[in-house]
Amino acid sequence: MKNKHIYLLSQRFYLGYTLIPFIALTVKIMSLKFIESEGLVHQLFELKILICILKNRVGNLGQLL
C-alpha cells in the first residue's frame, strides 16, 4: 500500500512538473498567430526556452523514475 501511495504521489508530481511548461508552450504557440512580425524573433526565443525547459524536465524525470 505504501508503494502505491508513493507511486501515485510521483505520478502527480510528474504531471505537474511537465504539464505547466507544456501548457505555457501551448499558449505561446497559440499566441504566435496574433503577433506582429516585429516581435516575432523575441517570441521565438521564448518558445525555444520553453521547449528546452520541457525537454530537460522530461529527461531528468525519466532518469529518476
C-alpha positions in Angstrom: 0.0 0.0 0.0 2.9 2.3 0.8 4.5 1.7 -2.6 1.2 2.5 -4.3 0.9 5.8 -2.4 4.5 6.8 -3.4 3.8 5.8 -7.0 0.6 8.0 -7.1 2.5 10.9 -5.5 5.3 10.6 -8.0 2.8 10.5 -10.9 1.1 13.6 -9.6 4.4 15.4 -9.2 5.4 14.3 -12.7 2.2 15.6 -14.2 2.6 19.0 -12.5 6.3 19.2 -13.3 5.8 18.6 -17.0 2.3 19.9 -17.6 3.0 23.5 -16.5 5.7 24.1 -19.2 3.6 22.2 -21.7 0.6 24.5 -21.1 2.9 27.5 -21.3 4.3 26.2 -24.6 0.8 25.6 -26.0 -0.3 29.1 -25.0 2.8 30.6 -26.5 2.3 28.7 -29.8 -1.3 29.9 -30.0 -0.4 33.5 -29.3 2.2 33.4 -32.1 -0.6 33.7 -34.6 -1.6 37.1 -33.3 1.8 38.8 -33.1 3.1 41.3 -35.5 6.4 40.4 -37.3 8.5 42.9 -35.2 8.2 40.9 -32.0 8.4 37.5 -33.7 12.2 37.0 -33.0 11.6 37.6 -29.3 8.6 35.3 -29.2 10.5 32.5 -31.0 13.4 32.9 -28.5 10.9 32.5 -25.6 9.4 29.5 -27.4 12.9 27.9 -27.7 13.5 28.4 -24.0 10.2 26.8 -23.1 11.0 23.8 -25.3 14.4 23.4 -23.7 12.8 23.5 -20.2 10.3 20.9 -21.1 12.8 18.6 -22.7 15.1 19.0 -19.7 12.4 18.2 -17.1 11.1 15.2 -19.0 14.6 13.9 -19.4 15.5 14.4 -15.7 12.4 12.7 -14.5 12.9 9.8 -16.9 16.3 9.2 -15.2 14.8 9.5 -11.7 11.9 7.1 -12.4 
